[in-house]
Amino acid sequence: MEQVVQFTGPREVEVAEHESAPLPSGHVRLRTLYSGISAGTELTAYRGTNPYLTRTWDAQARLFRDGAAGIVHPVAGWGYSEVGEVTEISPESADLPGMPAVGDVVWGIWGHRSEGVVPAERLVGHTLPAGLEPLAGAFARVGAIAYNAVLAAGVHLGEDVAVFGQGVIGLLTTRLARLSGARVTAVDALAVRLPVARRYGAHHTLDAREDQVAERIRESTDGRGADAAVEISGAYPALHEALRSVAVGGRVVASGFYQGEGTGLRLGDEFHHNRVQLICSQIGGVPQELSGRWSVERLQRTFLRLVAEGEVDVEPLVSHVVPVAAAAEAYELLDERPADALQVVLEF
């Protein structure tokens, strides 16, 4: 039997069981070890605010259409940070170059389910690097999201970069920006996260609830403002403060998943008068100017290589490893007590 985590309604979680199906041609079967919960995108589905639950995405037109929901409850198998053991490979796929072997531990995306059935080509090159614990494989996607944002920010050696939001992806962004040569100011509304940000390389930390963030950032940069800022929390007031914090002509990377209308975001203020560049970073693709050399696949593999080489430490980010049977409690924790958790991982 296969176990699958599904949302049956807003803030309603259950673990359903299904019979395992025969392996289709050209696919690989995996036994899931761990699956990381996204505290951003996934919570929008858990809470019922995700746009797919109220509108339909027209992939050809690249527009959301009103009138019907693209996804209806129960929403099954949500999740994009899985690691597991290969248990079966369809015969015609076994000899693909870079194909993992039965028994190998691999990373990828197949959702919160005890058994993954994935097209074989998606697992080429996805064997976990030697020396890494399996749990590290659950960070491939979130690490790539942070990496993408840093590339979009165009960080140069010695520049000042502000990172708004110090959850898991924000902390990884802070670390990767530091590795890129930036002096990082980390900002969060949860003070408990700021000491962690310092351990991940932040030169300065600011409490969004207590500090005048934009003013403090300008003070620490001789009045200029940050060269770039990455907003990763998905909160409109944080995006507005990021726009206030950068220099004239500075760049703000909006990498959070923003919900609803932009309350707290005033584009006629500093954004307009300081001619700020505002760009989106989303893991569906890499910055256009880098697309000849970079890809999402390269982001993921390179991030895991950095972890294997000891440049990024992901283990301290895991605050909870939860049996899949307790998935409902895991989502409740992230939703109601975010200060008590960082990366919550389901164990199968």
Residue pairs with C-beta under 8 A, 6 or more apart in sequence:
1 17
1 18
1 19
1 20
2 17
2 18
2 19
2 20
2 113
2 114
2 115
3 15
3 16
3 17
3 113
3 114
3 324
3 348
4 15
4 16
4 17
4 18
4 76
4 77
4 111
4 112
4 113
4 114
5 13
5 14
5 15
5 76
5 77
5 78
5 79
5 111
5 112
5 113
5 324
5 327
5 346
6 13
6 14
6 15
6 16
6 74
6 75
6 76
6 77
6 78
7 13
7 45
7 46
7 73
7 74
7 75
7 78
8 14
8 73
8 74
9 48
9 73
10 46
10 47
10 48
11 46
11 47
11 48
11 331
11 332
11 335
13 46
13 327
13 328
13 331
14 74
14 328
15 324
15 325
15 327
16 74
16 76
20 115
21 117
23 29
23 88
23 90
23 117
24 90
24 117
25 90
25 92
26 90
26 92
26 93
26 119
26 120
26 121
27 90
27 93
27 117
27 118
27 119
27 120
28 86
28 88
28 89
28 90
28 93
28 100
28 116
28 117
28 118
28 119
28 120
28 123
29 86
29 87
29 88
29 89
29 115
29 116
29 117
30 82
30 84
30 85
30 86
30 87
30 106
30 108
30 110
30 115
30 116
30 117
30 118
31 84
31 85
31 87
31 114
31 115
31 348
32 82
32 83
32 84
32 110
32 113
32 114
32 115
32 116
32 348
33 83
33 84
33 85
33 105
33 134
33 347
33 348
34 82
34 83
34 84
34 134
34 135
34 137
34 138
34 321
34 345
34 346
34 347
34 348
35 79
35 81
35 82
35 83
35 111
35 112
35 113
35 138
35 345
35 346
35 348
36 79
36 81
36 82
36 138
36 139
36 141
36 142
36 343
36 344
36 345
36 346
37 79
37 81
37 112
37 330
37 331
37 334
37 343
37 344
37 345
37 346
38 79
38 80
38 81
38 142
39 167
39 168
39 334
39 338
39 341
39 344
40 167
40 169
40 234
40 256
40 257
41 50
41 80
41 257
42 78
42 79
42 331
43 331
43 334
43 335
44 50
44 257
44 259
45 52
45 53
45 71
45 75
45 78
46 331
46 335
47 335
49 259
49 260
50 71
50 259
51 57
51 64
52 69
52 70
52 71
53 69
53 70
53 71
53 72
53 73
53 75
54 69
55 64
55 65
55 66
55 67
55 68
55 69
55 70
56 64
56 65
56 67
56 68
56 69
56 70
57 63
57 64
57 65
57 70
58 64
58 65
76 111
77 110
77 111
77 112
77 113
78 111
78 112
79 109
79 111
79 112
79 113
79 346
80 109
80 111
80 141
81 109
81 138
81 139
81 140
81 141
81 142
82 107
82 108
82 109
82 110
82 111
82 112
82 116
82 137
82 138
83 105
83 106
83 107
83 108
83 128
83 134
83 135
83 136
83 137
83 138
84 105
84 106
84 108
84 110
84 116
84 348
85 103
85 104
85 105
85 106
86 100
86 101
86 102
86 103
86 104
86 105
86 106
86 123
87 102
88 102
89 99
89 101
89 102
89 120
90 120
93 99
93 120
96 120
96 121
96 124
97 124
98 124
98 125
99 120
99 123
99 124
100 106
100 123
100 126
100 127
104 127
104 128
105 127
105 128
105 134
105 137
106 123
106 126
106 127
106 128
106 137
107 126
107 128
107 137
107 138
107 140
107 300
107 304
108 116
108 118
108 122
108 123
108 126
108 140
109 118
109 122
109 141
110 116
110 117
110 118
112 324
112 327
112 346
114 324
114 348
125 297
125 301
128 134
128 136
128 137
128 304
129 304
129 305
129 307
129 308
130 308
131 308
132 304
132 307
132 308
133 315
135 314
135 315
135 318
135 321
135 345
136 304
136 307
136 308
136 314
136 315
137 304
138 343
138 345
139 172
139 303
139 304
139 307
139 314
139 317
139 343
140 300
140 303
140 304
141 283
141 300
142 168
142 169
142 172
142 343
143 172
143 299
143 300
143 303
143 304
143 306
143 307
143 312
143 314
144 283
144 296
144 299
144 300
144 303
145 169
145 255
145 281
145 283
146 169
146 170
146 172
146 173
146 175
146 176
146 232
146 303
147 172
147 176
147 299
147 302
147 303
148 255
148 281
148 282
148 283
148 286
148 287
148 296
148 299
149 173
149 230
149 232
149 253
149 255
149 281
150 173
150 176
150 177
150 180
150 230
151 281
151 286
151 287
151 290
151 294
151 299
152 230
152 253
152 255
152 279
152 281
152 287
153 161
153 177
153 228
153 229
153 230
153 251
153 253
154 228
154 251
155 161
155 177
155 180
155 181
155 182
155 227
155 228
156 181
156 227
157 180
157 181
158 181
158 182
158 183
159 181
159 182
159 183
159 227
159 228
160 182
160 183
160 185
160 217
160 220
160 221
160 224
160 225
160 226
160 227
161 177
161 182
161 183
161 184
161 185
161 226
161 227
161 228
161 229
161 230
162 184
162 185
162 186
162 187
162 217
162 226
162 228
162 229
162 230
162 242
162 245
162 246
163 170
163 173
163 174
163 177
163 184
163 185
163 186
163 187
163 197
163 202
163 229
163 230
163 232
164 170
164 187
164 188
164 208
164 229
164 230
164 231
164 232
164 233
164 238
164 239
164 241
164 242
165 187
165 188
165 231
165 232
165 233
165 234
165 235
165 238
165 256
166 174
166 186
166 187
166 188
166 190
166 193
166 194
166 196
166 197
167 188
167 193
167 232
167 233
167 338
167 342
168 317
168 342
168 343
169 232
169 255
170 186
170 188
170 197
170 232
170 233
171 193
171 196
171 197
171 200
171 317
171 342
172 200
172 312
172 314
172 317
173 230
173 232
173 255
174 184
174 186
174 197
174 200
174 201
174 202
175 200
175 201
175 312
176 312
177 184
177 201
177 230
178 184
178 200
178 201
178 202
179 201
179 306
179 311
179 312
183 203
183 204
184 201
184 202
184 203
184 204
185 202
185 203
185 204
185 205
185 206
185 216
185 217
185 220
185 226
186 194
186 197
186 198
186 200
186 202
186 204
186 205
186 206
187 205
187 206
187 207
187 208
187 213
187 238
187 241
188 194
188 197
188 205
188 207
188 208
188 233
189 207
189 208
189 209
189 233
189 235
189 238
190 338
190 339
191 207
191 209
191 210
192 339
193 339
193 342
194 202
194 205
194 206
194 207
195 205
196 316
196 342
197 205
198 205
199 316
204 216
204 220
206 213
206 216
206 217
208 238
208 241
213 241
213 244
213 245
214 225
214 241
214 244
214 245
214 270
217 225
217 226
217 245
218 224
218 225
218 245
221 247
224 247
225 245
225 246
225 247
225 248
225 250
225 274
226 245
226 246
226 247
226 250
227 246
227 247
227 250
227 251
228 246
228 250
228 251
228 252
228 253
229 242
229 243
229 245
229 246
229 250
229 251
229 252
229 253
230 242
230 252
230 253
230 255
230 281
231 238
231 239
231 242
231 252
231 253
231 254
231 255
231 256
232 255
232 256
233 256
234 256
234 257
234 258
234 259
235 256
235 258
235 264
236 258
236 262
236 263
236 264
236 265
237 263
237 264
237 265
238 256
239 252
239 254
239 256
239 258
239 262
239 265
240 264
240 265
240 266
240 269
242 252
243 252
243 267
243 269
243 270
243 271
243 276
243 278
244 269
244 270
246 252
246 274
246 276
247 274
248 274
248 275
249 274
249 275
249 276
249 277
250 274
250 276
250 277
251 276
251 277
251 278
251 279
252 276
252 277
252 278
252 279
253 279
253 280
253 281
254 278
254 279
254 280
254 281
255 280
255 281
255 282
270 276
271 278
281 287
283 296
284 296
285 291
285 296
286 294
286 295
286 296
286 299
287 294
303 312
306 312
307 313
307 314
314 343
317 342
317 343
318 342
318 343
318 345
319 340
319 341
319 342
319 343
319 344
320 330
320 333
320 341
320 343
320 344
320 345
321 345
321 347
322 329
322 330
322 344
322 345
322 346
322 347
323 346
323 347
324 346
324 347
324 348
327 346
330 344
330 346
333 340
333 341
333 344
334 341
334 344
